[in-house]
Amino acid sequence: MTRAPTFLTRRATLGLSLGAIATMACGRDPSAAGATGRADLEAVFFENGVAGTFALYDVDHLTLINAERAQTRLVPASTFKIANTIIALETGVVKDENEIIPYGGRPQPFKTWEKDMSMREAIALSAVPIYQELARRIGLERYREWLARLDFGNRQTGTIAQQKLDASIRSQSIARDIIRLESRDGKVLYGKTGWRFSSTPNLGWWTGWVEQNGRISAFSLNIDMPAATDAPKRVAIGKAMLAKLGVL
């Protein structure tokens, strides 16, 4: 598997504590917000047999579950595909979310990755070879430009949820649309998982936001995943936390 450019790995890691990622959808500085620790909800991780942390940024208030871990900067894994989608669209290396992109023909860890597909399908499957192809097309210089322009990794990143990033409304709208997961009872859930294979234990992410009546509640979760069977717990635990916090 092709490694990400060194500068990209370092830049993507910079500032990406869990609390920082959870605020990205709101585009506000969490240091100005009130913060609450919910140690009682750490039991949700214990019940699922994993170590982890969860952050919710909701109407200028930050809620942290396992606050100490939430301050640790970690590689964002495939949650970076949200920003990567916008960069690919803005640089014109792909026409839209439905253009078919070649995967390269090489064996992949998952059979579902072994086919040409669109960004819409690739982000749902978290297909690494498709986004690697986009990365080759974008190139290092344009990544440097766009990561700086989007202020990626900074706590005061502009909001994709409110379409206020320094990018076209079209690109932001497409990125929002392809990570929309479900809608019910007037609530719309957006999210993207991530899975870092190169650490022991593996690291799992789920990052996104919930919209209801113009209100945006941004969240992010990461967990240690000693086994591949822990992967579904990212979304399951995240939804449980959102429900317990009255968001979903």
N, C-alpha and C positions, 0 to 999 in steps of 0.2 A: 504494500500500500504506500502510495506516495506521501511523503511527509510534507506538512505545511512549511512554507518558508519561515526561517528562524524569526525574522522581524515580525511576521504575522502572528506567530505563536506568542511572542512576548507582548506585542501590542494588544492582542485579544485577551491576554491574561491580566494586563495592567488595569487595576481598579475594579476588576470583576469579582468583588465580594458579593455574597448573595444579596445583601441589602441594596447594593448598587444596581444589580440587575433588576431587582423588583421595582425600582423607581424609574426604569427606562421608559416604561409606557406612560408615565405621567410627566416626565420632563421637569421635575422639580428637585430641589436640593433637599435630601432627607435630613440634613443637619439642622434645618429650620423647622422640622416637624417634631411633634411629640413622638415618643417611642414607648412601647410596652412589651415586656417579656411575658411569654405564656409558657411557663415551665410545666403547667398541668397538661399541655398538649404534647409534650415530649413522649407521653405514653403511647401515642399513635405510632411513633417509630419503633418503640419497644415491642408493641403488639405485633408488628410486622417483621421483627427480627433484623432490623437494619439500623445503622446510625445515620443521622441526617439532620437537616435544618430546613426551615421554611420561613420566608419573609413575605409579608403582605403590606403593600403601600396603598392606603385607602383614605382618600379625602384628607391629605396632609398628615396622616398618622401612620407610623411604621410599627408593625407588629412583628416580633421576632420569636421564633421557637428554636431554642438552642442558639442563643445570641452569640456565644463565643465562636462557634463554628461559622456562623453567618458572616463574621468579619474576615474569614480566610479567603484569599484570592486564589481562584482556581480556573483552569482552562475551561472555557464555556462549551467545548465540544460542538455538537450539531445545533445548539441554540444560535450559533453564529450564522447559520444558514438564513436567518431572517435578514440580517444586515447584508449577507452575501447576495441575496436575491435582489435587493435594492441596488447594490453596486453593479450587478450584472445588467440590470435593466438600464441604469443610468449611463453606463459606458457603451451600451448598444451591442454588447457581445451576444445578446439573445433578443429576439424580436418581442416576445411576450411570454406569458406563463405557459402557453400551449405549444410553443415550438419544440420539436423533437430534437433531443441532444444525444449524441452517441456516447455510449459508456466505455468504449475502447476494446471490448472483446476479451478482456482478461478474466480469469476466475476471480470470484469475489467471496467474501465471508458468508454472504446470504444470497441464495439463488434469485431472490426477488430483485436484487441489484443488477443481475446479468441481462440487461436489455436496454435498448435505447428508450428514452422517455422524456416527457416534458418536465419543467420545473414544478408544475402543480403536482404531478405524481411523485417526483423525486423528493420533494420536501415531506410529503406524507409518508414515504418509505424511508426517509433519511438516507437516500442513496448517495453514498460518498463519491463514487466514480463520476456521476453527473456533475456534481459541484467541483470536483477536481478538474474536469474539462473546462468548466466556466472559469476556474481560477487560472488555468493556463491561458485562456483567451484574454482575461483581464490584465494579467501581468503585474509585476512587482510595483512599478512606478504608479500605476493607477490605483493599486491597493493603498499605497502610502497616501496618495492624494485623498481618496475617499474615506479611509479610516480616520484621517485627520478632520475631514470635512464633516463627517457624521459624529465626530468626537467620541468614537466608540471606545468603551472602557472607562469613560469619565462619568462621575456620579451625576453630572448635570446634563446627560444626553437628552436631546430633544425627543419628543414623543411621537412614535409611530402610531400609537392608538389614536392620537388627535391629529395625525398627519401634519406635524410641525417640524419634521426633520428638514435639514438643508438638502432636499431632494424633491423631484417633481411629485405632484399629487398623484399622477398616474402610477409611478413606481411604488409609492407607499400604499396606494389602494390595492394594487395587485398583491403586494406582500401580505397585507392584512387579509385579503380574501383567501389566499391559499393556506393560511394557518387557522382559518375559522373552523372550529371543531363541532360546535353544536349550539342550538338555540332552543330555549324552553322557558316558559313562564316569564317572558319579557327579558330574559337574561341571555346574552351572547358570550360564549366562551371561545377565546383564542389561545393557542398554545403551541409550543414546539418542544419536543423532547431532545435530549442529548445523551450520548453514551461515550465515555472515554475508555477505550480498551487498553491504552498503554500504561495504565497505573494499576497497582495492586493494593487493595481491591479496585475493581473498575469503579468509575464514577458515573452516576446517573443524574440527569437534569430534567426538570420540566419548568418552563418559563412561559408566561403569557399574561393575559388580563381578562377580566370579566366586565362587560358593559351592561348597564341597566339605566334607562332613562337619562342618558347623558353622563352618568357617573362611571368613572373608570377605577377599577380595583386591580392593581398590578401585583403579580405574585411571582415567586421563584422558589424552587425546591431543588436541593441536591441530596443524594444519598450515596452511601457506599454500597456497591453491589458485588459481594463475594462470588455470586453465581449468576449465570445468565438468566436463571429463573426469577431473579429479583427484578428484572427489567420492567415487567408490568406494574410493579409496586410504585414506580415513579408517578404515574397518573392516578393510580388508586389512592395513594397516600395524599397526593396533592388535592384531589377532590374531597377527601375526607376532611382535610384541614380547611378548605374553603367552606364546606358545609358547617363545620363546627364554629367557624368565625362569621357565619351568617351571610356569606357572599354568594354561595351557590346552592 
